[in-house]
Amino acid sequence: MGAARDRRGELVLVTPVADHDARAVKAFLAGKEIANDSVRYGVRAYRTVDPYGKPTTATGLLTLPEGGAHRLDLVSDTHGTMVKPSYAPSVSEDFGRVPSYLNASAGRAVAAPDYLGLGEGPGPHPYMDTASSVTASVDMLRAARTAAGRLGRPLTGDLYATGFSQGGQVAMALGKALAQGADRHFRVKALAPISGPYDLEGQEMPALFDGRVNDTSGVLYSSYWLVAQNRLHHFYDDPGEAFRAPYASRVEELLDGTHEEEDVVKGLAPTVRQLLTPAFYERLSHPSGALLDALRSADHSCDWKPAAPVRLYTGDNDTDVPVGNARTCARTLAGEGARVRVTDQGATDHFGTFVASAPQVVRFFDGVSGRVADQYQPFACQKAQAPVGLP
């Protein structure tokens, strides 16, 4: 295993997957109602493959600007919940590529890991397993460094980290891992996660039961989390111990990576209470033992002091990842002495917060790098006017 560990992040293959000039990038973003005023360059995107431990490979997307500086700063973009491997950034040219194209067209390289089991990586995705998501992200940074050098656009070592939803939590955990020496080549310059579930025990799980998380998302997230985390923490021997009939007989198949998100939701109960057995519903609403251990294993992404400025983006009407997650993270970071600001997008839902925030993240990174003036202050909450017409 020592030899395998030394090869983590080794580049196996680089395959071109997209080539767009600046006009095409603007059109791509405009078609998804994303502000495109930061676009300066066209982009080229490549699928990368790198080893992950002894038995597995992981894929990801590397996006480079067509123009700009010869040596590039790097952005790490970590994506949100995906139940199907083909949703991943290296495979699908959809919303998963928005941050890559936004940041690359502004003049930076972007490394977007698919996570284990997504993209073209084998095996089931260990959903919300922070440790493996961070390791896959670090490996992607290493593979991106090698690939960018071979493509004639070497990286500076300066890193900017962002991510949405599940990826917001991963972005904070990645920053922490790098600060603790996961890879000395990369220097974190700024952190800008969007709508991350930073506090599963104190915010996200209670919100599942008190109405702050909507029913559809609650069913999807809880079933996905239980099935994936059961492989790691062993909550039950048989799905029937956790899920009611007839859902117990179909939940694992629905979440095997071959079904669309809409089909997963349609195949399960309309509410979490109707999905779970009464006994397991009670266990999940008052977690202890293995359930509590699993929640807490993801809840330490904000308990450190970043040397770089942090901006957390959130929305008041987010019923997937309620605003309390960002507030808890901000208080924890501020308590450690970090420079952190919460940008509250106001009355926007989960996806609306992403639409409003993604372009602002690019401008924030520009400010940190010195391209435009921007001021930072200790933990404060800033309300931002949401664009008209968001869902």
N, C-alpha and C positions, 0 to 999 in steps of 0.2 A: 504493500500500500504506500510505502514511502516514495517509491519511484513514480507511482501514479499521482500522488499528491504534488510532486514537483512539476508535473506536466499540466497542472490545472491552468486553464486559460490559453493553452497552446492552440494556435490556429490550425485547423484542418483543411478548410475549404472556404473560398470567397466566390460568391455567385452574384453577378449584377441582376437586380430585380426592378429597377426604375431609373429613369433619366428624364428630368423635367426642367425646362428653362423657367426663368422667373415668372413669366406670364402664365405658364401652366400651373405653377405652384400657387399663384394668386387665385387662379380659377378654382383649383382644388379646394383651397381654404374657403373661398367665397361660397362655393357650393354646399359647404357644411356650416355656413353662417358663422365662420371664425374670422375675426379681424385680421387683415393681411397687410397692414401698413408697415410692418417690420421687414417684409420680404425685400431683400437686396439682390439675391443670387438664385440661380437655378440649383437643383440638387441632384445628386446621384446616390442611389441606395443599393446596398449589397447585403445578401444573406451570408452570415458567417456561421461556422460550426467549430466548437471547441470542446475538448474533453472535460468531463465532470467526474472526477474520481476514476475508479477503475472500469466500471461496466458501462458508463453512459456518456452520451454527447448531448450538448445543448446548442440550440440555435439562437440567433438574434439578428437584429437589423443595424447596420452601420450606414449612416447617411452623411455625405460630405457636401459642402457648398461647391458650386461651380464658379470659382472666383474667390476673392478675398485674400487673406494672408496665406503665405505658404505653410507656416506652422500654425496649427489650429488648437484652440482650447477645445475641451471635450465636455459635452452634456451627457449625463446619464438620465435616461427617461424610462421609468418603470411603470408598466401598464396596470389597469384595473382588472376586475374579475372577468375571467373568460372560461366558459365551460367546454369549449370546442377548440382543439389545437389549431384549426385553420383560421381562427379569429386573430391569431398572434401577429405582431408587427411585421415579422419577416415574411409572412405569407399573404396577409390580407391588406390591400391598399384601401383602408377605410379609416374610421376615427382613430384607430390605434396608431396610425402614422402621423396624425396631426402634429403632435409635439416634435416629432423628428423633422418634419418638413418646415415647421415654424422656426425651430432653432437653427437648422442647417442653412436655411435661406437667409438667416441673419448673420451667417459667417462663422458658425462653429460646427465641429463634427458632433454627431450624436450616436451614442451606443444605446440600443434598446433591446434588452434581453427578453427572450420569449418565456423564461422560467422553465423549470423541468417539466417534461411531459406535454409542453405546448410547442407550437411551431412544428418542427420536424424531429423534435426530441422524443425518444421512446418512453413508454411507461405512463402510469397515471400521474396527473399533476397533484402534488401535495399542497393543496389549496390552503393558504394562510399559514404555511410553515415558514416563519420568518428566516430561520437559519439557512434553509436551502435556497430561498429566494435571494438572500444577500450573497451567498456564495456564487450562485449563478450570475448575479450582477457584477461581482468582482471579476469573475472569469471572463465575462463579456467585455469589461474594460480592458483586460489584458489582450484579448483577441483583437479588439478594436485598435489598440495601440500598434500591434503587429501589422494588421491589415492596412491601416492608414499609412504606415511607413512604406509598405510595399507599393501602395498606390501613389506614392510621391507626395503625400500630405502628412508629414510627421506631426505628432501631437506635442504640445508644450508641457503637459503634466498638470495644468490647471483644470480642475473639474467643477462643474456646476450640476447639481442634482435636483431633479424634479420627478414627479410621478403623480398619478391620479388614482383615487380610491384605494384599493389594495396596494397599488404602486406608491401612493403617498406614504403609507406606513413603511414600505420597503425602502423608499428614498431616505427617510430619516434613519432607519436602521443601517443602511449602507454608509451614510455619513459617519455614524458612530463606529462602525467596523473599520473604516479607513482611518479615523482618528486614533483607533487603538492599534493600528499597524498592520491591517489586512494587506495593504500594498503600499509601500513607501513611495512609489513613483508618482502617485496621484495626490495633489494638494486640493482639498475642498475649498472653493472660493465662495460658494453661496448654496443655500438649500431652499427650495421653493416647492414643497409638496402641496397637492390640492386634494382636499376632502378625504384625508386618510383616516382609517379606523385605528387611531393610536392607543385607545383605551377600551379594549374589549371587556374587561371585567367591570370597570366603573361606569362606562357610558354605552357602548354598543350593545352588549348583551341585555342590560336593563331596558334599553330603548326598544328592544325586540318585544318586550312584554308590556310596556306602558303606552304603546301607540305611537311613539316617535318614529319608528320604522314602519313603512307601509307594508301591507300584508303580502303583496306579490314579491317584493324584495326580501322580506323576512323569510318566506318559504324557500326561496332560491338560496339565499346565503346560509341559512341554518342547515338545510339538507346537504348542501355542498360541503360545508365545514364539518358536519358530523361524519359524513362518509369518508372524507379525506383524512381528517384527524383521527378517526378510529383506527386507521392503519398504523398510526404512530403512537397513540396513547391508549387504545383499547378501551372504549366505553361500553361495548356490548359484544357478545359472541355471535348473535344473530340479529339482522335488521328488525325482526319482529319485536325485539326487546325495546326498541326506540321508536319505531314507526308503526302507525296503525295499519291494519289491512284496509284497502288492497295496496297501499303505498309501499309497505315493507317488501313486497315481492318485486317491485319495479324500480325502487329508488336508485339502487346501485347501477342498474342497466342504463337508466336515464342519464346518469352522471358518468358514463364510461368514455366520454369524449367524442361520441359519434352523433350526438343529438344537438339540435339548435336550442338556444336558451328558451325560446318560446315553447318548444315542445316539452322541455323539462318542466316548466311552470304549469302547462296544461295537464301534464301527467300526474301532478301532485295535488295536495289539498289546497283549498283557497286560503287557509290560515295556518299558522304554526300550531295553534291549539288543536285543530282538526288533523294536522299531519302527525303529531306525536302521540304516543300512548300517554294516558294521564300520569302514570308514574314517572315517565321520562320527561314529560313537560315540567313536572315539579322539580326534578333533578336539574334540568337546564336553567330553570328560573332561579334556583338557589344552588349554584354549582359548588361542588366540593370534590376532593379526590382527583381523579384523572381529568375530569372536566375542567376543574379550576386550574390544574397544572397546564392544560392545553391553552387556556385563555391567557394565563400569565406568561407563557413562553413567548407570546407576541407583544407583550405590554411593556417593553423596556426600550423602545426606540427613542424616547424623548428624555431619558434620565441621564443626560451627559451635558457637557459644556462645549458646544461648537465654537471654534475660533472664528468662523465665518458668520456673516449675518444670515438670519433665518426669516423667511416670510411664509406664513401658513395661510392658505386660501380656503375659504369656507362659505357656506350660504345658509341663511336663516331657515329656508324652506326645504332643506335637504332631508328627505325622509328615507335615505339609504344609509348615509353616514351623518348623523345629527351633529350640529355645530358644537355640542359639548365635547366632542373628541378633540377639536382644535383648541378649545379653551383649556382643557386639561393639559394638553401637550405644551401650550404656551406657558402656563403657570409652572409646569415642571422644568422647562428649559430656563425660564427666567429665574427660578429658584436656584439653578446651577450657575447663574451669572451670565447666561447667553444673551445676545442681542436678537430679539425676536419681535416680530409684528404680526398681528392677525389682520388679514384683509378680508372683511366680511362683504360678500357681494350682495347682501340684502335678500330680498324676497325671490331667491332663485332655488330651484331644486338641484338634485345631484348633478345631472348632466348640464343644466344651465350654469352651474358654478364652474364646471370645466370650460364651457364655451367662453364665459367671461374672463376666466383666469388665465387660460393658456397663453394668449397674446401678452398679458401683463407680466407673466413670468419671463418672457423674452426681454421685455423692457427692463425688468428688475435685474436680470443678468447683464444687460448692457450697462446699467448704472454701476453695478459692482465692478465691472471690467474697465470703467472709466469712459465708456463711449458717450454717455449722457450723465448729467448731474442727477444725483438721487441722494436723499438723506435717510439715515437710519437712526433709530432711537430704541431705548429699552422697551420691553413688552408694552404694546399699546394696541388698541383695536381701531382699525380704520374702516369706515363704511365706504363702499364703492358703488356708484350708480350702475345698475345692470343695463346692458343694451336692450333696446326696445324689441319686443317680439320674441323673446326667449320663451321656451316652453315652461 
